[in-house]
Amino acid sequence: DEFEAFEAEGLVKCCNAWSRDQKQKVYVQHKIMEQADDIWAHLGREGSRGYFFLCGSKQPEKDVFAALIKIFETKGGLKNEEAHKKMESLQLAGRYVTEVY
């Protein structure tokens, strides 16, 4: 699988959340918070060059956005307004992309 090869090379990190396949519900926003340090380093920190793609159901989109805002606030020390501006700039730069249905 291409994604497995890309992940092995360190080019991507796939964090799947299968909320209905196990007893304890794990949602994508939980997986995102588990990766808070890496997300800040690759997406939020000044000079970072990472990309974030959310694909699948539209349902978690708002919770994912809120989780990223929280990471920017807690890991980056940004105020809420600054975190929202950062997300806006990532969207405009094509570094935060959602393909949801």
Buried (B, 14 or more C-beta within 10 A) or exposed (E): EEEEEEEEEEEBEEEEBEBEEEEEEBBBBBBBBEBBEBBBBBBBBEEBEBBBEBEBEEEBBEBBBEBBBBBBBEBBEBEEEBBBEBBEEBBEEEBBEBEEE
